[in-house]
């Protein structure tokens, strides 16, 4: 069985794409870095007379916490520990699959879940900054809402990305057709986005929260605008760091992706119930240690669109 565990580790140990350290959405809005085991991570918010004196972080349970910072002084950021649920690859699947694809699929599933957890946590942080919500008034359409989002942050940042839930994405695409009989002059949402150099990104997918039902990564009726070049702080308004865990994970017998994400595989098959049937399988779960923080809340704004 020990030989089989080595074989499993070889199969599921494919590294994260070295050119894409985080998922697509986070790559658009986050600055990414790593930290060594035990290394403290601090942030320094400059005092320019109009600085950001609050940052927002997400703890291990996904709870959003405002952190008061002293301008011009370093503030310690705290790592959270993310872990997927324990999954199993049946012994029968391993033995009956000549190319061992069952293990590869399960590994990919665990990696995708961690990516979704990371993305959902960041989006929830952005939506938790209540001062940055833009309200859609009666009679205002999605064009007006986008303009209000832009006005909310344009004095603090530029180089924009607009994260769209699926309904908002459809409203933008259908805007001209839906209003063809109402226009007295030419109005186009897509032309507005192009003129203001706003990159539109659709956020799709659901994630099953522990003990709950499937929820969307971003609600279908919500939009978030993020300014990625700020006049207040260097870099993007959201930061994400993963702690390097390769040495620690290796001692525990885990396979590690790119030094920052571990996949723990049971050395021997475990008995468990699949429904009411007792069976055997190799237990696998993913783990990583991360910091995710909104460093410049004035560079983001969001809205719920009717």
C-alpha positions as CSV (number, residue, x, y, z in Angstrom):
1,X,0.0,0.0,0.0
2,X,2.9,2.4,0.6
3,X,3.9,1.9,-3.0
4,X,0.4,2.8,-4.1
5,X,0.5,6.1,-2.1
6,X,3.7,7.1,-3.9
7,X,2.0,6.4,-7.2
8,X,-1.0,8.5,-6.2
9,X,1.3,11.4,-5.2
10,X,3.0,11.3,-8.6
11,X,-0.3,11.4,-10.4
12,X,-2.0,14.2,-8.5
13,X,1.1,16.4,-7.9
14,X,0.9,18.4,-11.1
15,X,1.9,22.0,-10.3
16,X,-0.2,25.2,-10.6
17,X,0.3,26.9,-13.9
18,X,3.4,29.0,-13.2
19,X,2.1,31.8,-15.4
20,X,-1.3,31.9,-13.5
21,X,-0.8,31.7,-9.8
22,X,-4.4,32.6,-9.0
23,X,-7.8,32.2,-10.7
24,X,-8.7,34.5,-13.6
25,X,-10.9,36.8,-11.6
26,X,-8.3,37.3,-8.8
27,X,-5.6,37.8,-11.4
28,X,-7.6,40.8,-12.7
29,X,-8.0,42.6,-9.3
30,X,-5.3,41.3,-6.9
31,X,-1.6,41.7,-6.4
32,X,-0.2,38.3,-5.6
33,X,2.8,37.4,-3.5
34,X,4.1,34.6,-1.2
35,X,5.5,34.5,2.3
36,X,8.0,32.1,3.9
37,X,6.9,29.8,6.8
38,X,6.8,31.9,10.0
39,X,7.3,35.2,8.2
40,X,5.2,38.1,9.3
41,X,3.4,40.2,6.7
42,X,2.8,43.9,7.3
43,X,1.3,46.6,5.3
44,X,2.3,50.3,5.2
45,X,-0.5,52.8,4.3
46,X,1.1,56.1,3.3
47,X,-0.2,59.3,4.8
48,X,-0.8,61.7,1.9
49,X,-3.6,63.7,3.6
50,X,-6.3,61.6,1.8
51,X,-5.1,58.1,2.7
52,X,-7.1,54.9,3.5
53,X,-7.3,54.4,7.2
54,X,-9.2,51.1,7.2
55,X,-8.4,47.9,5.4
56,X,-10.7,44.8,5.2
57,X,-9.5,41.2,5.7
58,X,-11.2,37.8,5.7
59,X,-10.6,35.3,8.5
60,X,-10.5,31.5,8.3
61,X,-14.3,31.3,8.5
62,X,-14.8,33.9,5.7
63,X,-15.9,36.6,8.2
64,X,-15.0,40.1,6.9
65,X,-13.1,42.2,9.5
66,X,-12.4,45.9,9.1
67,X,-8.9,46.6,10.4
68,X,-8.0,50.2,11.6
69,X,-4.6,51.2,10.5
70,X,-2.3,54.0,11.6
71,X,-1.3,56.0,8.6
72,X,2.5,55.8,8.0
73,X,2.9,52.9,10.4
74,X,3.1,49.1,9.5
75,X,0.0,47.0,10.3
76,X,0.3,43.2,10.8
77,X,-1.9,41.1,8.5
78,X,-3.0,37.6,9.7
79,X,-3.0,34.4,7.6
80,X,-6.2,32.3,7.3
81,X,-6.1,28.5,6.8
82,X,-8.3,27.2,4.0
83,X,-9.1,23.5,3.7
84,X,-11.4,21.5,1.4
85,X,-13.6,18.8,2.7
86,X,-12.2,15.3,2.8
87,X,-12.9,13.4,-0.4
88,X,-12.2,9.9,-1.4
89,X,-11.0,8.1,-4.5
90,X,-12.3,4.5,-4.4
91,X,-9.8,1.7,-4.5
92,X,-11.9,0.2,-7.3
93,X,-11.5,3.4,-9.3
94,X,-7.8,3.3,-8.9
95,X,-7.3,-0.3,-9.7
96,X,-9.7,-0.3,-12.7
97,X,-8.4,2.9,-14.3
98,X,-5.3,2.1,-16.5
99,X,-4.4,5.7,-16.8
100,X,-5.3,6.6,-13.3
101,X,-7.6,9.4,-14.5
102,X,-9.9,9.1,-11.5
103,X,-7.1,10.5,-9.3
104,X,-6.4,13.3,-11.8
105,X,-10.0,14.3,-11.9
106,X,-10.3,14.4,-8.1
107,X,-7.1,16.5,-7.8
108,X,-8.5,19.0,-10.4
109,X,-11.8,19.1,-8.5
110,X,-10.0,20.0,-5.2
111,X,-7.9,22.7,-6.9
112,X,-10.9,24.2,-8.5
113,X,-12.7,24.3,-5.2
114,X,-9.8,26.1,-3.6
115,X,-9.8,28.6,-6.4
116,X,-13.5,29.2,-6.0
117,X,-13.1,29.6,-2.2
118,X,-10.4,32.2,-2.7
119,X,-12.5,34.1,-5.3
120,X,-15.7,34.0,-3.3
121,X,-13.9,35.3,-0.2
122,X,-12.4,38.3,-2.1
123,X,-15.8,39.1,-3.7
124,X,-17.5,38.9,-0.4
125,X,-14.9,41.4,1.1
126,X,-15.6,43.9,-1.7
127,X,-19.4,43.6,-1.2
128,X,-18.9,44.1,2.6
129,X,-17.6,47.7,2.2
130,X,-21.0,49.3,2.8
131,X,-19.7,52.8,2.1
132,X,-18.9,51.9,-1.5
133,X,-22.4,50.7,-2.4
134,X,-24.1,52.6,-5.2
135,X,-27.9,52.6,-5.1
136,X,-30.0,52.2,-8.3
137,X,-32.9,54.7,-8.2
138,X,-36.3,54.2,-9.7
139,X,-36.1,54.8,-13.4
140,X,-32.4,54.3,-13.7
141,X,-31.1,51.7,-16.1
142,X,-27.8,49.8,-16.1
143,X,-26.1,52.5,-18.1
144,X,-26.8,55.0,-15.3
145,X,-25.7,52.5,-12.6
146,X,-22.3,52.0,-14.4
147,X,-21.9,55.7,-14.6
148,X,-22.6,56.0,-10.9
149,X,-20.1,53.3,-10.1
150,X,-17.5,55.1,-12.2
151,X,-18.1,58.4,-10.5
152,X,-17.7,56.8,-7.1
153,X,-14.1,55.8,-7.7
154,X,-12.7,57.8,-10.6
155,X,-11.0,60.4,-8.3
156,X,-9.1,57.6,-6.6
157,X,-8.2,55.1,-9.3
158,X,-8.4,54.2,-13.0
159,X,-7.6,51.2,-15.3
160,X,-11.0,49.6,-14.4
161,X,-12.4,46.1,-14.5
162,X,-16.2,45.6,-14.1
163,X,-17.1,42.2,-12.5
164,X,-20.6,41.3,-13.7
165,X,-23.1,38.7,-12.4
166,X,-24.8,36.8,-15.1
167,X,-28.0,38.9,-15.2
168,X,-25.9,42.1,-15.3
169,X,-23.8,40.7,-18.1
170,X,-27.0,39.9,-20.1
171,X,-28.5,43.4,-19.4
172,X,-25.4,45.0,-20.9
173,X,-25.4,42.8,-24.0
174,X,-29.1,43.3,-24.6
175,X,-29.2,47.0,-23.7
176,X,-29.5,48.5,-27.1
177,X,-32.0,45.9,-28.4
178,X,-34.2,46.3,-25.2
179,X,-34.2,50.1,-25.6
180,X,-34.4,50.5,-29.3
181,X,-37.9,52.1,-29.2
182,X,-37.0,54.4,-26.3
183,X,-33.8,56.1,-27.5
184,X,-34.0,59.7,-28.6
185,X,-30.2,59.6,-29.3
186,X,-27.6,56.9,-29.6
187,X,-26.7,55.3,-26.2
188,X,-24.5,52.1,-25.9
189,X,-23.3,50.5,-22.7
190,X,-20.5,48.6,-24.6
191,X,-19.3,51.9,-26.2
192,X,-19.3,53.5,-22.7
193,X,-17.1,50.7,-21.4
194,X,-14.8,51.0,-24.3
195,X,-14.6,54.8,-24.0
196,X,-13.8,54.6,-20.3
197,X,-11.4,51.7,-20.8
198,X,-13.4,49.4,-18.5
199,X,-12.7,45.7,-19.0
200,X,-15.9,43.7,-18.5
201,X,-15.6,40.3,-16.9
202,X,-18.4,37.8,-16.4
203,X,-18.3,36.0,-13.0
204,X,-19.9,32.5,-13.3
205,X,-20.0,29.4,-11.2
206,X,-21.4,28.3,-7.8
207,X,-19.8,27.0,-4.7
208,X,-21.2,24.7,-2.1
209,X,-20.6,26.2,1.3
210,X,-19.9,23.8,4.2
211,X,-23.2,22.6,5.6
212,X,-25.2,24.7,3.1
213,X,-26.5,24.9,-0.4
214,X,-24.9,26.0,-3.7
215,X,-24.4,29.8,-3.8
216,X,-23.1,31.9,-6.8
217,X,-19.5,33.2,-6.5
218,X,-21.1,36.6,-7.5
219,X,-24.9,37.1,-7.3
220,X,-26.5,37.4,-10.8
221,X,-27.8,40.9,-10.1
222,X,-24.6,42.4,-8.8
223,X,-21.7,44.4,-10.3
224,X,-18.4,45.4,-8.9
225,X,-16.1,48.0,-10.4
226,X,-12.4,47.9,-9.4
227,X,-9.8,50.6,-10.2
228,X,-6.5,48.9,-10.6
229,X,-4.2,51.9,-10.7
230,X,-4.6,54.0,-7.6
231,X,-3.5,57.5,-6.7
232,X,-3.6,56.5,-3.0
233,X,-1.6,53.3,-2.8
234,X,0.8,51.4,-5.1
235,X,-0.7,48.5,-7.0
236,X,-4.1,46.9,-7.2
237,X,-6.6,47.6,-4.3
238,X,-6.7,43.9,-3.2
239,X,-3.7,41.8,-2.1
240,X,-3.4,38.1,-1.8
241,X,-0.5,36.1,-0.4
242,X,-0.1,32.4,0.1
243,X,2.4,31.1,2.6
244,X,5.0,28.6,1.3
245,X,4.3,25.3,3.0
246,X,6.4,22.9,1.0
247,X,8.8,21.9,3.7
248,X,6.1,21.4,6.4
249,X,3.7,19.6,4.0
250,X,6.5,17.4,2.8
251,X,7.2,16.2,6.4
252,X,3.5,15.3,6.7
253,X,3.6,13.3,3.5
254,X,1.6,15.7,1.3
255,X,2.2,16.6,-2.3
256,X,2.6,20.3,-2.9
257,X,1.6,22.5,-5.8
258,X,4.1,25.3,-6.5
259,X,5.1,25.4,-2.8
260,X,1.9,27.0,-1.7
261,X,-0.9,24.5,-1.9
262,X,-0.8,21.0,-0.4
263,X,-2.8,17.9,-1.3
264,X,-2.8,15.4,1.5
265,X,-3.3,11.8,0.5
266,X,-3.9,8.9,3.0
267,X,-1.2,6.3,3.0
268,X,-3.6,3.4,3.1
269,X,-7.3,3.0,2.1
270,X,-9.9,3.9,4.7
271,X,-13.2,2.3,5.3
272,X,-16.2,4.6,4.9
273,X,-19.9,4.5,4.0
274,X,-21.0,5.5,0.5
275,X,-24.7,5.9,1.3
276,X,-25.4,2.7,3.2
277,X,-22.6,0.7,1.6
278,X,-19.3,0.2,3.3
279,X,-16.4,0.7,0.8
280,X,-12.7,1.6,0.7
281,X,-10.9,4.6,-0.7
282,X,-7.9,6.9,-0.4
283,X,-8.8,10.1,1.5
284,X,-7.6,13.4,-0.1
285,X,-8.0,17.0,0.9
286,X,-6.5,20.3,-0.1
287,X,-5.0,23.0,2.2
288,X,-3.4,26.4,2.0
289,X,-2.6,29.4,4.2
290,X,-3.6,32.8,2.7
291,X,-3.9,36.5,3.4
292,X,-6.6,38.3,1.4
293,X,-7.2,42.0,2.1
294,X,-8.8,45.0,0.6
295,X,-6.0,47.6,0.9
296,X,-7.8,50.5,-0.8
297,X,-11.5,50.4,-0.5
298,X,-12.0,53.8,-2.2
299,X,-10.9,52.1,-5.5
300,X,-13.9,49.7,-5.5
301,X,-17.7,50.2,-5.8
302,X,-20.6,47.9,-6.2
303,X,-24.3,47.9,-7.0
304,X,-27.4,45.6,-7.0
305,X,-29.1,46.0,-10.4
306,X,-32.9,45.5,-10.7
